[in-house]
Amino acid sequence: MNTAARQEVGSARPTEFPIPAGVYAERVVSVRHYTDRLFSFRITRPQAFRFRSGEFVMIGLPNAEKPVFRAYSISSPAWDEEIEFFSIKVPDGPLTQHLQKIQPGDTVLMRQKSTGTLVLDALTPAKRLWMISTGTGIAPFASLMRDPETYEKFDQVILTHTCRDVAELVYGNDLAQGLVDDPLIGELAAGRFTHYATTTRENHPKMGRITTLIESGQLFTDLEVQPFDPAVDRVMICGSMDMIRDVKALVEAFGLTEGANNKPAEFVVERAFVG
């Protein structure tokens, strides 16, 4: 962890506008900026707040009478004592233009209910779980890869993360490296979790769009596994809308069917994604 890029603080600062009813007002614990486009932050967790790893929640800032709320995948696992988010910075975004400036001690608003389809309950049992992400689409997988239930349900877990530049892979790289020493799931993940990172613009040992790597078969060759098989594989997809559409079509071509909370199947996608 680059401590120079991560700030921590104690008490929260007062807000200019009243907190809306039915909304949690939580203190920013720490902030880390990775690039001029990406940052992560952690907030205090309400004692009564419960969620399933992989779900998203609506968050906002107390900077208006009627605050803007946006859907953010929770990147911390369900057992974490804090709530973590991984965000893109959008210069003129209604929320992110302000959110990217938060500092420890500031207040973040969070609605009380989490939801989402990118959860283990939406998949039927199988041997291998693929978590396919681009950009900040890695956020829900950052939650799932640190959840013991993931390793109870699948023998093998593969996370793919594709970004334009090497610096944008740091968040995922840090998480993957940290799994080894994690006191809760380190032993569970050992030898069963694989992190496959690629870039599309800056030089990197592995390069290429995930769609190209799937279509060419390079992904499976690199990982020494067979192509997607409905009898073996379950797939979760999170990224830009275009990426989700394209990877969904590829996965369906291998014979996998889309699942949901009320009808578990062989792959799921998450569309509530900032970026």
Sequence and secondary structure as in RCSB ss.txt:
>XXXX:A:sequence
MNTAARQEVGSARPTEFPIPAGVYAERVVSVRHYTDRLFSFRITRPQAFRFRSGEFVMIGLPNAEKPVFRAYSIS
SPAWDEEIEFFSIKVPDGPLTQHLQKIQPGDTVLMRQKSTGTLVLDALTPAKRLWMISTGTGIAPFASLMRDPET
YEKFDQVILTHTCRDVAELVYGNDLAQGLVDDPLIGELAAGRFTHYATTTRENHPKMGRITTLIESGQLFTDLEV
QPFDPAVDRVMICGSMDMIRDVKALVEAFGLTEGANNKPAEFVVERAFVG
>XXXX:A:secstr
  GGGEEE SS    SS   TTEEEEEEEEEEE SSSEEEEEEE  TT    TT EEEEE SSSSS  EEEEE  
S TT SEEEEEEE  TT TTHHHHTT  TT EEEEES  B S SGGGB   SEEEEEEEGGGGHHHHHHTT HHH
HHH SEEEEEEEESSGGGGHHHHHHHHHGGG TTTHHHHTTTEEEEEEESSS  SSBS HHHHHHHSHHHHHHT 
    TTTEEEEEES HHHHHHHHHHHHHTT  B BTTB BSEEEE     
